[in-house]
Amino acid sequence: MRLVIILLSAYIVDRIVGDPRTFPHPVIYMGKAISALERGIRRFAATPSALKRAGILLPLLVAGGAWVLTALVVVLLARLSPWLAGIAEVWLISTTIASKGLKDAGMAVYAELRSEDLPAARRALGMIVGRDTAHLDSPEIVRGTVETVAENIVDAIISPLFFALLGGAPLAMAYRAVNTLDSMVGYKNDKYRDLGWASARLDDVANYIPARMTALLLTLCAALLRLDWRRCWNTVRRDARLHPSPNSGYPESAVAGALGIRLGGENVYHGVTSFRAYMGDPLRTLKPEDIIVTSRMMMWSSAIFVCICAAVALLWHGIGG
């Protein structure tokens, strides 16, 4: 019962409060730790082979350290008061979830598109994507926003809740460390190919099951929202594997199928054009309202999943009791 209350409370806290900028966030400290470790590693590992070996050490130190520190905090607070430990777990798990932040980011782009301020919409999109946005038209801005919101349903909501269910705040925080590592060093470029390979692989493994669960959840949401759930599921089966990521194609193809749009195509990163495989069928032109529907699918899928987590936790409690 305790885990049920903690999971539901953490989700509600995130939905209401999100990530206040005035309050310290664990990811900020994770980022600082990763940067410091990277500098230290590069001082002693100058060759590609040495960086590859150090690349294994990096996620062990960061994710393992996040788990140990979080577990220590919870245990020490529990000795003072079970209530303090519970409150700490609720807050810590809530910081690994970003449903409110993800929705707010998407709606910020939508608001600028609705006011027909393309430069502002490009800037708002540029805050949440790595691609160049300076010359995007409205449909491409919508595509970038829908892809980002869809992809992050896994990283920012389903995976943290999944690991919180399995191991409470310590495991949820370890997952967030893995995801932060991937976002900072998990690139296949000259700088990070050797150092970041293990972090990228670990992130792929961590998100493997949640990504596929997300595709099922989005198919259910498509049915509940009276979208085309059959096309949603068929698009996942056909197109999810085409994405360069082993996981991101599942939520993106699900949303593309449900909305009857095509995602993917050409993106520009630091002046270099790259092509990402198409997902979905171009049954119509993308429009700003697609951001609203994607955000709605994200909110429904997250709410359904936290209820599933609570039900599983209750079942475990019943079996254990």
N, C-alpha and C positions, 0 to 999 in steps of 0.2 A: 504493500500500500504506500509505503514511503516513496518508493521510486516512481509510482504513478503520480503522486502529488508533485514531486520534483520536476518530472518531465512536463506535465501540463502547466505548472507554474512558470517554468523557464520559457516555454513557448508563448504563454500569455504576456510575460514581461517583454519578450522581444517584439511581439505584435503591437504592444502599447508604447513601449519606451524606445525600442531600437537600440542604437549605439550613440548615446549623447556625446557630443564632441568635448564637453567640459569634464567628462568622467574618464579616468584612465582605462584603456582597453588592453587586454592581454596581447592581442596581435601586434600592437605597437612595440611591446617589449620583445616579442618573438622576432620581429623584424630587426630590431637593434642587435639581438643576440646572433642572428644569422649573419648580419653584416660584419660583426666583430669576428665571428668564427671564420668567415670567408677571408677576411684580411689576414688573420693568423695563419690559415692554411696556405695561402698563396706565398707567404714568406718562406715557408719550409718545403713546399711542394711546387717545384718549378717545371717538371716534365709532365707530359700528358699521362704517363703511367702512374706517376705519383699522385696526380690530381684525381685519377680514377679511383685509386685506393682511398684517398681522402674523401672522395664522394660517398663512400659507404659509411664513413665515420660521421659525416655531417647529419644525416637524418637520425642516426642513433643518438647523437648528443642532443639534438634539438627536440625531437619527438619524445625520446626517453626522458630528457630533462623536464619537459612539460608535464609528462605523466607523473614523475616523481614529485615535483614541486606541488602540483595540484593535490596529489594524494596526501602529502604532508600537511598541507593547509587544512584539508578536510578532517584528517585524523586529529590534528592538534586542536581544532575548533570543537570537535566532538567531545574531547576530554573536558572542555569548558562547559559546553552545552550542546545537546543534540539539535536544538533549534538554531543555534548559530551555524552549525555545520550544514544544516538543511538550507538555510538562507544563502550560505556561501555557494553551495552546489547549484542552487537555482540561478544565482547571478552568473556563475562561471559558465554553466551550460548555455544560458541566454546569450552570452558573448560569442559563442561558437555558431549561433544561428543568425541569419540576416534577412528574414522575410520582410520586415518593415523597410529596412534599408534598400533591399532590392526593388521593392514596389515603388518606394519614393524616387529612386534613381530613374526607373522607367517612366514614371509619371512626370518627372521633371522634363524629360525629352518630349513627351506627349504635349505638355502645356505649351512649350515653345512652338511645336509644330502647329498646334491649334491656333496660336496667335500669328502664324505665318512668319515667324522670325527664324529663318533658316540659319543665320550665323549663330544665334543663341542656341538653337537645337543642336548644331554641330558641336558647340562647346560643351553642352550638357552630355552629349554622347561621348565626347572625348574624355570625360571624367571617368567613364566606366569601361572603355575598350582600349586596346592597344593599337588599333589600326588608325591610319591617318583619316581625319574627318573633314578636312578643310574644304573639300570640293564635292562633298556628297549632296545629292538631291534628296527630296523628301522620301521617296520609296527606299533609297539606300540607307537613310537615317533610320527609318522604321525597321529595315532588315537588321541593321546592327543592334538595335535595341531589343528586338524580339529574340535574336540569337543569344544575346548576353543574358537576358532574363531567363530564357529557357535553359541554357547551359548551367546557370548558377542555381537552378532549383536543386540540382544534385549537390554541388559543393557547399552551398550556403544554408541548406535546410535539411534535405533527406539524409545525407551522410552524417552530419553532426548528431541528429536525433537517433540514427541507427547505432552509432557508437556510444551515445549516452545510454541507450537501452542496454547495450551489452556490458558496459563498464563504467557507467556513471560519469561524473565530471572529469575524472582523470583521463579516461579513454577519449572522451569528446574533445578535451583540450589537446591530447596527443594527435588526434586527427587534424585539428585546426593547425597544429604546428606542421604537419606533413603538407597540408594544403598551402600554407604560407611559404614553405620551402619551395614547392613547385612553382608558385607564382613569382618567386624571386630568383631561383637558380635553375629551374627546370626547362631551360631553353636549349634548342638544338642549334645554337650558333657557336662561333669560334670561342667565345669567352666561357660559355657554360657547358659545352658538350661533354667535357670530361668531368668537371666538378659536379654537375647537376644531374648526371644520368641516374644515379640511385634514387635521388629525391623524386624525379619524374616517374620512375618505375613504381616506387612505393605509392605515390599518389594514384597511379593507374590501378594498382591492386586494391587500394583502400576504397576507391569509388566503383569498383567493378559490380558488386552486388547492388548497391544503392542506385546506380544508373539504370539498371534493368528493372528494378522495382519502380523507379520513377516513370519509366515508359508505361508500365501497367497502371500506375496511379493516374497519369495524364489521359490514358485511354478511358478510364472510369470517369474522370472529370469531363471529358468531351461528351460522354453520354449524359451526365448530369446537367451539363450546360446546353444540351441540345445541339451540339456540334456533331460533325461526322465522325463518330467513334470508329466505324469500320475502316474508313480511309486513314484515320489516325494510326490504327494498329497495323494495317497493311503497309503504310509508309515506313513505320519502324522496321518491319520485317525486311523491306526492300532496301532502304537507304541508310539505316543506322550504321552499318559496317563501312560505309563509304567515307565517313568522317575520319580525318587523320588521327583523332583521339579515339582510343578504344571505348570511351564512355560518353563523350559529349554528343555523339550522334544520336543517342537514344532519346534524350529530352528534346533536342532540336528537331529531329525527324517527326516526333510525336506531335509537336506543336504545328509544324508545317502541314502535316496531314490533316489535323483537326481544323485548321483555318483555311485549307485549300490554297495555300501559297507555296512559293518556292524560296527556300533559303540557300545559302551558299553562293558561290560565285567569286568574283575578283575582289580582293582586299589589298590595300596598300599599307605596308609597314616601313616607316622611315624611308619613304621614296621608292621602295622595292615592291613590285606587284607580285602577288601570289594568288593562285587559284585554289579554292576549296570546293570539293565536289558538291553538286547540287543535291538538295534533299526536298522532296515534295514536288508537286506539279504546279506550274504557273497558271492556275485556273482564273486568276484575276490579279490586278495590280495591288501591291501592298499599300495600305492606308493607315493613318495614325491610330485609328480605332483598334487595329491589330495589337497595339501595345496594351490597351485596356484588357482585351480578351486574354492575352498571354499572362498578364498580371493576375487576372481572375483565376486562370487555370493554376497558376503558381500558388495562390492563396488557398484554393480548394484542395489541391494535392497535399499541401503542407498540413492543413487542418485534418484531413482524412488520415494522413500518416501518423500524426501525433496521437490520434485516437486509437489507431492500430497498435502503436507502441504501448499506450496505456493498457489496452486490453491484453497484450502479451505479458506485460509486467504483472497484471492481476492474475493471469493464468499461472505464471511462475510462482507468485506468492501463494496461490491456492494449492499448487502441487507441493511447494516447500512446506506449507503449513499443515 
